Amino acid sequence: MVHLKQPHLSGLGRNPAAPVEVMVRLASHPAGRHGLATRKGQLPDAVVEALLTHGGSDTAVSLHRHRVSPAMRARIAEHPDPAIRDAYADFVRTMVERGVPMSIEDLVEAYGRIPTELAAASDPKVRAMVAATWRDRPVTVQLALLTDPDPGVRAAATRAGHPGVPDDYYERCLADPAVQANIARRLPLTFDQFTLLLATGDTEVLHAVAGNPHLTADMVTYLQGSEDPHVRVAMAYSRHTAPDTRDRLLALVEAEDESGSDDAGLALRWSPYTPNWLRDAPLAERLAYLQCPHVVFRREVAASRDLPDHAWRQLDDDPDVSVRRAAAHRPDTPPQVLLRLLHAYGDLSHIRPMLVDHPNFPRHELRGFVEEQDPRVRILALKDLELPPADLRELAASAESFLRASTARYPNIPTDLLELLLADPEPRVADEAAANPLLPRAHMDHILAKAGL
């Protein structure tokens, strides 16, 4: 990709401190345009003009709504080049044709029609996209989508729980192959409806039924005889399943996994099923699962907020780190528990809030993470916004590029260290350094001059 060959230009385009004059010059280079396209907030009019001049329709795709001023939106709408004028609308229409999710706001802007008109469009792909993205649509629109002649539209209209299916449309949807799986996944079933759905022989419907949270004990008993590993896992996680049956079902799937079954492996490690009913169970019932041999149940208990102290102590020492992390997210986690957990395993950036941001975390201990051997743990030191320059230099010299890149993003990095990271051989590091708002203007000009801009 172009921006990786010119990381300084791409990063500089993202730099929130870059002056307008710098951004205008960046617009003449593909890597600079890439950075500007990913920049947050509204672009100045002069920068938009430069992007249209140098980037044409490729750049115009990203110039819409909050990205540009009302004056520039009007300028683009009246542009003499139809490729630029229609760039965003053409992009949205292409995505709709390919079935790529687009928001209802995108559709309204691209097609120039209000949502109710789009829901009745002649193109079924447009109607399906409206059904998938317009979540607060009126009941009248939902009823029309539920009875749409196109199965893809009907499926899209029932994929989410809201706005749902009215009671008097329930039987009709249960009999519709296009939406059976969506309905079977979430609505209460009678035993007759349950058996009719299983009689379809459709694996997707079977898996949807297995995950239905409203299954009765007799339905669960019936499904416990299934040989499908996904169903076995779902039934093992059911509140109606006895512990010995649960152990047997999971042992069967584990044996299949060990024998090389990909399906069993997926069922064990990537299953959408969880015993989340346990979160709402009475306290005594939840406490009974503290000794459960299956991690997923202990993890659900750890998501509680009202456990007694002895239960928290047990969960804080659980042999599985995912259980310990779940328990550590409670509001009153002791500081020493957080510190011990993060020193041992680091944090997970994809789970918010991060444990390092917990109100009880002893932030004065952050710089102690600089000495950790594991780079995934050492990176937490950068959460200290007053790290000594010596510590920052140590982190900037790390062998791991992700740690050097994180150091390049540090909000209080010394200029000489930022200059050093600008010269890093790893493009990602140099890109982050160029995007740091502390980058002096002289360095910005040097980057532009080096690229001949």
RODO-2510 file (C-alpha; in nm, 4 decimals, decimal comma):
residues 453
     n   res          X          Y          Z
     1     m     0,0000     0,0000     0,0000
     2     v     0,1185     0,3512    -0,0819
     3     h     0,0978     0,4906     0,2709
     4     l     0,3328     0,2218     0,4056
     5     k     0,5999     0,3306     0,1596
     6     q     0,5718     0,6884     0,2876
     7     p     0,4811     0,6434     0,6566
     8     h     0,5861     0,9950     0,7515
     9     l     0,3413     1,1499     0,5065
    10     s     0,0554     0,9247     0,6120
    11     g     0,1186     0,9906     0,9814
    12     l     0,1574     1,3622     0,9241
    13     g    -0,1809     1,3645     0,7530
    14     r    -0,3334     1,2255     1,0746
    15     n    -0,1457     1,4685     1,2979
    16     p    -0,4065     1,6881     1,4727
    17     a    -0,1498     1,9695     1,5069
    18     a    -0,0652     1,9864     1,1360
    19     p    -0,1387     2,3396     1,0054
    20     v    -0,3636     2,3935     0,7057
    21     e    -0,0666     2,4819     0,4848
    22     v     0,0979     2,1484     0,5683
    23     m    -0,2224     1,9562     0,4964
    24     v    -0,2666     2,1302     0,1629
    25     r     0,0830     2,0228     0,0592
    26     l     0,0158     1,6683     0,1789
    27     a    -0,2923     1,6492    -0,0424
    28     s    -0,0702     1,6351    -0,3509
    29     h     0,0757     1,2964    -0,2488
    30     p    -0,1131     0,9624    -0,2290
    31     a     0,0339     0,8790     0,1132
    32     g    -0,0555     1,2234     0,2437
    33     r    -0,4101     1,1861     0,1120
    34     h    -0,4370     0,8507     0,2858
    35     g    -0,3459     1,0115     0,6157
    36     l    -0,5865     1,3003     0,5640
    37     a    -0,8657     1,0553     0,4806
    38     t    -0,8245     0,8871     0,8199
    39     r    -0,7889     1,2151     1,0098
    40     k    -1,0560     1,2842     1,2695
    41     g    -1,2919     1,5788     1,2518
    42     q    -1,3910     1,8255     0,9818
    43     l    -1,1319     1,9161     0,7206
    44     p    -1,0651     2,2847     0,6440
    45     d    -1,2129     2,4044     0,3147
    46     a    -0,8702     2,4714     0,1626
    47     v    -0,7663     2,1131     0,2361
    48     v    -1,0843     1,9769     0,0797
    49     e    -1,0190     2,1816    -0,2336
    50     a    -0,6657     2,0450    -0,2530
    51     l    -0,7909     1,6894    -0,2068
    52     l    -1,0425     1,7306    -0,4870
    53     t    -0,7741     1,8760    -0,7125
    54     h    -0,5179     1,6027    -0,6551
    55     g    -0,7212     1,3026    -0,5468
    56     g    -1,0225     1,3287    -0,7731
    57     s    -1,3092     1,0864    -0,7265
    58     d    -1,0994     0,8424    -0,5206
    59     t    -1,0592     1,1047    -0,2496
    60     a    -1,4087     1,2493    -0,2891
    61     v    -1,5561     0,9239    -0,1567
    62     s    -1,4547     1,0221     0,1976
    63     l    -1,5636     1,3866     0,1692
    64     h    -1,9191     1,3917     0,2972
    65     r    -2,1344     1,4861     0,5959
    66     h    -1,9331     1,5880     0,9053
    67     r    -1,6034     1,5602     0,7181
    68     v    -1,6643     1,8783     0,5212
    69     s    -1,8316     2,2137     0,5777
    70     p    -2,1787     2,2902     0,4332
    71     a    -2,0118     2,5162     0,1788
    72     m    -1,7874     2,2361     0,0563
    73     r    -2,0747     1,9892     0,0470
    74     a    -2,2499     2,2300    -0,1869
    75     r    -1,9292     2,2708    -0,3854
    76     i    -1,8985     1,8930    -0,4320
    77     a    -2,2684     1,8584    -0,5211
    78     e    -2,2207     2,1130    -0,8037
    79     h    -1,8775     1,9930    -0,9174
    80     p    -1,8431     1,9822    -1,2976
    81     d    -1,6816     1,6366    -1,2865
    82     p    -1,9596     1,3786    -1,2378
    83     a    -1,7096     1,1255    -1,1022
    84     i    -1,6349     1,3634    -0,8138
    85     r    -1,9928     1,4826    -0,7795
    86     d    -2,1294     1,1300    -0,7479
    87     a    -1,8286     0,9595    -0,5844
    88     y    -1,9855     0,8990    -0,2456
    89     a    -2,3281     0,8028    -0,3820
    90     d    -2,1679     0,5601    -0,6273
    91     f    -1,9638     0,4081    -0,3472
    92     v    -2,2712     0,3524    -0,1287
    93     r    -2,4676     0,2015    -0,4159
    94     t    -2,1799    -0,0349    -0,4914
    95     m    -2,1680    -0,1437    -0,1270
    96     v    -2,5439    -0,2014    -0,1267
    97     e    -2,5122    -0,4125    -0,4402
    98     r    -2,2445    -0,6230    -0,2691
    99     g    -2,4398    -0,6492     0,0553
   100     v    -2,1819    -0,4578     0,2600
   101     p    -2,3533    -0,2923     0,5615
   102     m    -2,4183     0,0810     0,5243
   103     s    -2,5991     0,3034     0,7736
   104     i    -2,9434     0,4448     0,7078
   105     e    -2,7806     0,7905     0,6998
   106     d    -2,5507     0,6702     0,4213
   107     l    -2,8494     0,5417     0,2251
   108     v    -3,0493     0,8614     0,2651
   109     e    -2,7550     1,0718     0,1486
   110     a    -2,6630     0,8467    -0,1435
   111     y    -3,0126     0,7894    -0,2794
   112     g    -3,1596     1,1274    -0,1848
   113     r    -3,4742     0,9693    -0,0436
   114     i    -3,6218     0,9481     0,3056
   115     p    -3,6127     0,6112     0,4887
   116     t    -3,9798     0,5257     0,4306
   117     e    -3,9329     0,5688     0,0562
   118     l    -3,6150     0,3611     0,0598
   119     a    -3,8005     0,0829     0,2428
   120     a    -4,0334     0,0645    -0,0569
   121     a    -3,7628     0,0972    -0,3243
   122     s    -3,7902    -0,1212    -0,6338
   123     d    -3,4463    -0,2749    -0,5714
   124     p    -3,4727    -0,5562    -0,3121
   125     k    -3,1088    -0,5037    -0,2133
   126     v    -3,1924    -0,1488    -0,1073
   127     r    -3,4951    -0,2706     0,0890
   128     a    -3,2823    -0,5377     0,2555
   129     m    -3,0203    -0,2808     0,3535
   130     v    -3,2908    -0,0572     0,5009
   131     a    -3,4276    -0,3539     0,6955
   132     a    -3,0804    -0,4291     0,8290
   133     t    -2,9855    -0,0753     0,9314
   134     w    -3,2988     0,1273     1,0098
   135     r    -3,3570    -0,0134     1,3568
   136     d    -3,6134     0,2419     1,4786
   137     r    -3,8443     0,1993     1,1801
   138     p    -4,2215     0,2280     1,2371
   139     v    -4,4376    -0,0820     1,2779
   140     t    -4,6059    -0,0209     0,9417
   141     v    -4,2691    -0,0331     0,7671
   142     q    -4,1704    -0,3465     0,9580
   143     l    -4,4904    -0,5241     0,8574
   144     a    -4,4260    -0,4418     0,4931
   145     l    -4,0716    -0,5777     0,5210
   146     l    -4,1903    -0,8957     0,6947
   147     t    -4,4213    -0,9660     0,3998
   148     d    -4,1800    -0,8525     0,1296
   149     p    -4,1741    -1,0802    -0,1779
   150     d    -3,7950    -1,1055    -0,1576
   151     p    -3,6622    -1,3598     0,0978
   152     g    -3,3455    -1,1582     0,1533
   153     v    -3,5520    -0,8598     0,2654
   154     r    -3,7584    -1,0724     0,5028
   155     a    -3,4433    -1,2242     0,6478
   156     a    -3,2901    -0,8803     0,7043
   157     a    -3,6096    -0,7594     0,8720
   158     t    -3,5901    -1,0348     1,1349
   159     r    -3,2162    -1,0548     1,1932
   160     a    -3,2149    -0,8171     1,4910
   161     g    -3,4329    -0,8378     1,7986
   162     h    -3,5719    -0,4887     1,7395
   163     p    -3,8247    -0,3932     1,6067
   164     g    -3,9202    -0,7598     1,6270
   165     v    -4,2157    -0,9646     1,5043
   166     p    -4,5743    -0,8876     1,6109
   167     d    -4,7624    -1,1790     1,7691
   168     d    -5,0044    -1,2128     1,4788
   169     y    -4,7124    -1,2546     1,2336
   170     y    -4,5365    -1,5137     1,4450
   171     e    -4,6793    -1,8294     1,2830
   172     r    -4,6305    -1,6898     0,9359
   173     c    -4,2619    -1,6208     1,0065
   174     l    -4,2074    -1,9609     1,1656
   175     a    -4,3267    -2,1212     0,8423
   176     d    -4,1021    -1,9029     0,6251
   177     p    -3,7661    -2,0722     0,5453
   178     a    -3,6085    -1,7306     0,4908
   179     v    -3,6608    -1,6221     0,8506
   180     q    -3,7032    -1,9444     1,0480
   181     a    -3,3536    -1,9358     1,1943
   182     n    -3,3894    -1,5726     1,3011
   183     i    -3,7217    -1,6437     1,4716
   184     a    -3,6043    -1,9690     1,6273
   185     r    -3,3107    -1,7930     1,7839
   186     r    -3,4993    -1,5645     2,0197
   187     l    -3,8780    -1,6081     2,0447
   188     p    -4,0513    -1,8473     2,2907
   189     l    -4,1593    -2,1725     2,1232
   190     t    -4,4323    -2,4214     2,1945
   191     f    -4,3228    -2,7837     2,1797
   192     d    -4,5104    -2,8264     1,8504
   193     q    -4,3286    -2,5275     1,7013
   194     f    -4,0024    -2,6639     1,8386
   195     t    -4,0495    -3,0050     1,6715
   196     l    -4,1622    -2,8494     1,3432
   197     l    -3,8469    -2,6378     1,3283
   198     l    -3,6255    -2,9394     1,3938
   199     a    -3,8124    -3,1321     1,1249
   200     t    -3,6859    -2,8861     0,8620
   201     g    -3,3466    -3,0601     0,8780
   202     d    -3,1788    -2,7208     0,8379
   203     t    -2,8542    -2,7036     1,0375
   204     e    -2,8765    -2,3257     1,0774
   205     v    -3,2281    -2,3610     1,2190
   206     l    -3,1094    -2,6388     1,4505
   207     h    -2,8289    -2,4227     1,5874
   208     a    -3,0653    -2,1294     1,6269
   209     v    -3,3135    -2,3409     1,8226
   210     a    -3,0306    -2,4708     2,0436
   211     g    -2,9406    -2,1152     2,1385
   212     n    -3,2962    -2,0062     2,2164
   213     p    -3,2941    -1,8776     2,5779
   214     h    -3,6594    -1,9766     2,6289
   215     l    -3,6211    -2,3521     2,5782
   216     t    -3,8114    -2,5605     2,8303
   217     a    -3,6646    -2,8540     3,0217
   218     d    -3,8284    -3,1103     2,7924
   219     m    -3,6912    -2,9344     2,4836
   220     v    -3,3430    -2,9397     2,6326
   221     t    -3,3777    -3,3082     2,7172
   222     y    -3,4787    -3,3775     2,3565
   223     l    -3,1775    -3,1882     2,2168
   224     q    -2,9346    -3,3586     2,4525
   225     g    -2,9567    -3,6586     2,2200
   226     s    -2,8172    -3,4611     1,9256
   227     e    -2,4788    -3,5617     1,7851
   228     d    -2,4093    -3,2104     1,6551
   229     p    -2,1182    -3,0688     1,8612
   230     h    -2,2625    -2,7152     1,8590
   231     v    -2,5927    -2,8423     1,9968
   232     r    -2,4134    -3,0512     2,2563
   233     v    -2,2247    -2,7446     2,3787
   234     a    -2,5428    -2,5357     2,3850
   235     m    -2,7227    -2,8016     2,5865
   236     a    -2,4281    -2,8364     2,8230
   237     y    -2,4627    -2,4654     2,8962
   238     s    -2,8391    -2,4827     2,9553
   239     r    -2,9784    -2,4147     3,3021
   240     h    -3,1960    -2,7269     3,2616
   241     t    -2,8981    -2,9608     3,2227
   242     a    -2,7806    -3,1637     3,5231
   243     p    -2,4066    -3,1478     3,6089
   244     d    -2,3359    -3,5107     3,5148
   245     t    -2,5095    -3,4678     3,1782
   246     r    -2,3183    -3,1447     3,1210
   247     d    -1,9892    -3,3209     3,1877
   248     r    -2,0834    -3,6038     2,9520
   249     l    -2,1832    -3,3717     2,6662
   250     l    -1,8689    -3,1614     2,6908
   251     a    -1,6519    -3,4727     2,7198
   252     l    -1,8012    -3,6018     2,3951
   253     v    -1,7211    -3,2766     2,2130
   254     e    -1,3722    -3,2628     2,3627
   255     a    -1,3064    -3,6194     2,2430
   256     e    -1,4152    -3,5221     1,8910
   257     d    -1,1904    -3,2184     1,9071
   258     e    -0,8927    -3,4328     2,0096
   259     s    -0,9633    -3,6667     1,7198
   260     g    -0,9296    -3,3742     1,4785
   261     s    -1,2871    -3,2554     1,4256
   262     d    -1,2839    -2,8920     1,3165
   263     d    -1,6539    -2,8652     1,3919
   264     a    -1,5995    -2,9767     1,7498
   265     g    -1,3090    -2,7367     1,7886
   266     l    -1,5239    -2,4487     1,6705
   267     a    -1,8038    -2,5498     1,9054
   268     l    -1,5692    -2,5523     2,2044
   269     r    -1,3696    -2,2371     2,1334
   270     w    -1,5898    -2,0112     1,9208
   271     s    -1,9377    -2,1035     2,0309
   272     p    -2,1939    -1,8190     2,0440
   273     y    -2,3605    -2,0013     2,3319
   274     t    -2,2901    -1,9006     2,6920
   275     p    -2,4612    -1,9773     3,0231
   276     n    -2,5477    -1,6091     3,0629
   277     w    -2,8668    -1,7064     3,2447
   278     l    -2,6390    -1,7586     3,5434
   279     r    -2,5903    -1,3839     3,5832
   280     d    -2,9559    -1,3430     3,6856
   281     a    -2,9699    -1,6557     3,9005
   282     p    -3,0155    -1,6309     4,2790
   283     l    -2,6944    -1,5778     4,4712
   284     a    -2,6981    -1,9266     4,6230
   285     e    -2,7220    -2,0835     4,2773
   286     r    -2,4338    -1,8753     4,1458
   287     l    -2,2147    -1,9630     4,4417
   288     a    -2,2726    -2,3311     4,3714
   289     y    -2,0833    -2,2848     4,0422
   290     l    -1,7648    -2,1523     4,2046
   291     q    -1,6253    -2,5060     4,1949
   292     c    -1,7572    -2,5887     3,8466
   293     p    -1,4846    -2,7591     3,6411
   294     h    -1,5918    -2,5692     3,3291
   295     v    -1,4326    -2,2250     3,2990
   296     v    -1,7249    -2,0598     3,1209
   297     f    -1,9506    -2,1045     3,4248
   298     r    -1,6962    -1,9597     3,6671
   299     r    -1,6464    -1,6687     3,4285
   300     e    -2,0190    -1,5955     3,4317
   301     v    -2,0213    -1,6009     3,8118
   302     a    -1,7250    -1,3624     3,8100
   303     a    -1,9361    -1,1134     3,6134
   304     s    -2,1550    -1,0716     3,9232
   305     r    -2,1350    -0,7647     4,1435
   306     d    -2,2859    -0,8918     4,4693
   307     l    -2,0726    -1,1873     4,5744
   308     p    -1,9483    -1,2311     4,9322
   309     d    -1,5804    -1,1711     5,0105
   310     h    -1,4884    -1,5391     5,0233
   311     a    -1,6223    -1,5867     4,6691
   312     w    -1,4204    -1,2921     4,5373
   313     r    -1,1063    -1,4284     4,7006
   314     q    -1,1607    -1,7616     4,5301
   315     l    -1,2238    -1,6034     4,1918
   316     d    -0,9202    -1,3774     4,2281
   317     d    -0,7092    -1,6931     4,2634
   318     d    -0,8862    -1,8897     3,9900
   319     p    -0,6458    -2,0981     3,7778
   320     d    -0,7938    -1,9495     3,4580
   321     v    -0,6872    -1,5920     3,3837
   322     s    -1,0109    -1,5088     3,1997
   323     v    -1,2037    -1,5743     3,5217
   324     r    -0,9627    -1,3582     3,7188
   325     r    -0,9978    -1,0765     3,4650
   326     a    -1,3774    -1,0934     3,4801
   327     a    -1,3719    -1,0765     3,8597
   328     a    -1,1269    -0,7854     3,8549
   329     h    -1,3788    -0,5681     3,6685
   330     r    -1,5994    -0,5378     3,9793
   331     p    -1,6175    -0,1857     4,1265
   332     d    -1,4384    -0,2629     4,4549
   333     t    -1,1485    -0,4764     4,3342
   334     p    -0,8576    -0,4384     4,5791
   335     p    -0,5584    -0,2489     4,4332
   336     q    -0,3202    -0,5360     4,5053
   337     v    -0,5397    -0,7759     4,3061
   338     l    -0,5313    -0,5481     4,0013
   339     l    -0,1581    -0,4934     4,0322
   340     r    -0,0803    -0,8646     4,0667
   341     l    -0,3008    -0,9559     3,7694
   342     l    -0,1534    -0,6954     3,5357
   343     h     0,2051    -0,7707     3,6334
   344     a     0,1414    -1,1362     3,5538
   345     y    -0,0631    -1,1094     3,2344
   346     g    -0,0833    -0,7487     3,1133
   347     d    -0,4126    -0,5953     3,0015
   348     l    -0,6571    -0,6436     2,7148
   349     s    -0,7110    -0,3316     2,5058
   350     h    -1,0242    -0,4711     2,3369
   351     i    -1,2119    -0,5015     2,6673
   352     r    -1,3269    -0,1643     2,7962
   353     p    -1,2706    -0,0232     3,0432
   354     m    -0,9204    -0,1627     3,0686
   355     l    -0,8172    -0,2883     3,4106
   356     v    -0,5310    -0,0400     3,4198
   357     d    -0,7984     0,2325     3,4126
   358     h    -0,9875     0,0845     3,7086
   359     p    -1,0459     0,3551     3,9745
   360     n    -0,8727     0,1363     4,2331
   361     f    -0,5619     0,0705     4,0283
   362     p    -0,2560     0,2208     4,2050
   363     r    -0,1348     0,4462     3,9251
   364     h     0,1785     0,5423     4,1153
   365     e     0,2957     0,1856     4,0462
   366     l     0,2802     0,2260     3,6677
   367     r     0,6415     0,3119     3,6032
   368     g     0,7409    -0,0130     3,7739
   369     f     0,6128    -0,1920     3,4633
   370     v     0,9114    -0,0589     3,2650
   371     e     1,1253    -0,3334     3,4167
   372     e     0,8949    -0,6205     3,3142
   373     q     1,0349    -0,8725     3,0666
   374     d     0,7092    -0,9350     2,8811
   375     p     0,6557    -0,6460     2,6337
   376     r     0,2765    -0,6950     2,6589
   377     v     0,3120    -0,6104     3,0270
   378     r     0,5829    -0,3458     2,9895
   379     i     0,3613    -0,1387     2,7594
   380     l     0,1394    -0,0489     3,0556
   381     a     0,4118     0,1836     3,1827
   382     l     0,3082     0,4252     2,9069
   383     k    -0,0156     0,4850     3,0967
   384     d     0,1975     0,6985     3,3315
   385     l     0,1919     1,0429     3,1693
   386     e     0,4934     1,1565     3,3711
   387     l     0,7432     0,8866     3,2836
   388     p     1,1061     0,9983     3,3198
   389     p     1,2901     1,0467     2,9877
   390     a     1,5230     0,7580     3,0734
   391     d     1,2279     0,5203     3,0980
   392     l     1,0864     0,6442     2,7682
   393     r     1,4196     0,5912     2,5982
   394     e     1,4303     0,2365     2,7299
   395     l     1,0845     0,1693     2,5864
   396     a     1,1750     0,3360     2,2562
   397     a     1,4721     0,0984     2,2255
   398     s     1,2553    -0,2128     2,2617
   399     a     1,2954    -0,4898     2,0081
   400     e     0,9175    -0,5051     1,9617
   401     s     0,7899    -0,2568     1,7052
   402     f     0,4448    -0,2331     1,8680
   403     l     0,6104    -0,1065     2,1870
   404     r     0,8181     0,1496     1,9970
   405     a     0,5035     0,2606     1,8113
   406     s     0,3170     0,3071     2,1390
   407     t     0,6102     0,5116     2,2700
   408     a     0,5923     0,7276     1,9565
   409     r     0,2288     0,8071     2,0481
   410     y     0,3226     0,9117     2,4035
   411     p     0,1637     1,2534     2,4707
   412     n     0,4642     1,3915     2,6633
   413     i     0,7505     1,2510     2,4593
   414     p     1,0707     1,4614     2,4394
   415     t     1,1386     1,6101     2,0967
   416     d     1,4750     1,4404     2,0540
   417     l     1,3208     1,0990     2,1216
   418     l     1,0358     1,1690     1,8801
   419     e     1,2950     1,2582     1,6163
   420     l     1,4701     0,9273     1,6809
   421     l     1,1465     0,7332     1,6314
   422     l     1,0777     0,9234     1,3090
   423     a     1,3842     0,7469     1,1708
   424     d     1,2714     0,4026     1,2876
   425     p     1,3047     0,1378     1,0127
   426     e     0,9591    -0,0008     1,0941
   427     p     0,6999     0,2034     0,8954
   428     r     0,4364     0,1724     1,1679
   429     v     0,6671     0,3358     1,4231
   430     a     0,7639     0,6203     1,1927
   431     d     0,3977     0,6727     1,1061
   432     e     0,2997     0,7073     1,4719
   433     a     0,5852     0,9477     1,5376
   434     a     0,4776     1,1698     1,2488
   435     a     0,1206     1,1689     1,3825
   436     n     0,2217     1,2870     1,7310
   437     p     0,0887     1,6426     1,7867
   438     l     0,4151     1,7339     1,9660
   439     l     0,6016     1,7056     1,6351
   440     p     0,7661     2,0479     1,5757
   441     r     0,6738     2,2410     1,2634
   442     a     1,0345     2,2278     1,1488
   443     h     1,0163     1,8483     1,1417
   444     m     0,6913     1,8652     0,9461
   445     d     0,8546     2,0888     0,6865
   446     h     1,1540     1,8547     0,6691
   447     i     0,9253     1,5579     0,5985
   448     l     0,7485     1,7519     0,3230
   449     a     1,0748     1,8734     0,1691
   450     k     1,2210     1,5227     0,1718
   451     a     0,9171     1,4032    -0,0221
   452     g     0,9480     1,6906    -0,2681
   453     l     0,6243     1,8580    -0,1569
***
